Amino acid sequence: MSVKNKEFQPEDITIRDDAWQKKTNFYHIETWYFDGIFNNNYSIVALVNVFTLGNYGFIQTGCYIYKDTNLVFIKRERPPYRKLYGSDKKPLIRINNRDIINGEVEEKTKNWIYHISMGDNNGGFDLQLKRTMKPWKGKHQLGNWLVIPHFDVNGVIHINGKDIDVVGHGYHDHNAYPIFAPAFSKGYHFGKIPIDSLNITWARVMKRFKGEEKLLVLNKNDKFIKINPKDIIFKIEKQFKDGGKLIPDISSIVVENDILKLNVKMETINLDRIHLPTLKYWRYHLRYTGDIKVESMSKKINQVDIAEFLRFF
C-alpha cells in the first residue's frame, strides 16, 4: 500500500470491503470506528485497532459512553493477538470468542445490518445499526478510508448495572494505513454533519511537509457526491494548546458551487483526550450552526455531533 495516491475519489463498495484486510496487507494499521448519538442525550464510541506485522500483531479496543457530552464510562483492553479472529469476507471481528463487530446483508431487504457488542453490565453496549445511506471508499494521503455515513441505531447501553434503551443515529468508518503513513502525514481533523436526508462527511488530512488534503462528500438520495477541494474553505478561528499541541477550538467550513452551498461554524462543547502510543488524539462533541442549500432545499443547521483531531508523534 502506498500513500502516494491520486486525488481522492469516492467509489462504490460491497460489504466485503469492510472485512479484515490482513491477507492483502500484511504490514498495516487497521481501525474500525463506530459512533452513535441518541435521543436521551447519551452517545457512544466503539473502536477496534489492529496493528498487523505479518503473522504477529497488537490489538486495542475502546468502549466509551457519554452523557450530555461528558465521558461517564471508558473501558480499553489489549487482548492477545492470538485471541483475534477477523473474517476476510464480511465485517466480523471476534475477540475471546465474542463477536465485537458483525455486519451482514439482510436477506429480504438487502440492507446492511451491523451488531456491535462491547463491555459488560457495568459499562458497555449492545447495538443494532441499520444502514440508511450509500457507503463509499477512497484513498487519501494516509491510506484507505471506507465510510458508512449514516445508520439508524437502536439497542441498550449498560452502565452501573442498569440497562438503558437507546434510539438514534450513527456513523462508521474503517481505515487501513501503511505503517509508514506518519512519515508523510501529520494527522487529520475529521467530522460529519447528518441533516435529515442529507449527510456531510468532511476531513482535513495534514501533510507532513506542506499543505493539507481537503475532503468533503455529500450523501443525498442514495448517492454520494465528491465536492471539489477547490470549492472547500476550512478555517480555524480559535485554537488552544493541549498535550503540547495546538488544536482547533472553533472552526468553520464554507462551500459554494452548483451542487452545495454550506456555511457552518463548529464550536467545541466538550473535549476528550485519548492517550494512545505514538499518537495524540482528541475526540470532540461539536455544535454545528449555520446554513445548507442543496438544489431547492435550504435548511438551518443547529446540532451536536462527534468529531476527531489526531496528530502523530
Salt bridges, closest charged atoms under 4 A:
GLU7 OE2 - LYS226 NZ 2.38
ASP12 OD1 - LYS134 NZ 3.42
ASP17 OD1 - LYS137 NZ 3.15
ASP18 OD2 - HIS172 NE2 2.79
ASP18 OD1 - HIS174 ND1 2.73
GLU30 OE1 - HIS28 NE2 2.55
GLU30 OE2 - HIS174 NE2 2.65
ASP35 OD2 - LYS192 NZ 2.35
GLU77 OE2 - LYS75 NZ 3.97
ASP88 OD2 - LYS23 NZ 3.22
ASP88 OD1 - LYS89 NZ 3.46
ASP99 OD1 - ARG94 NE 2.58
ASP120 OD2 - LYS75 NZ 3.33
ASP126 OD2 - HIS158 NE2 2.58
ASP163 OD1 - HIS158 ND1 2.76
ASP196 OD2 - LYS299 NZ 3.11
GLU212 OE1 - ARG204 NE 3.09
GLU237 OE1 - LYS265 NZ 3.84
ASP242 OD2 - ARG273 NE 2.91
ASP249 OD2 - LYS238 NZ 3.78
ASP291 OD1 - LYS300 NZ 2.87
GLU295 OE1 - LYS220 NZ 3.33
ASP305 OD2 - HIS169 NE2 3.41
ASP305 OD1 - LYS192 NZ 2.98
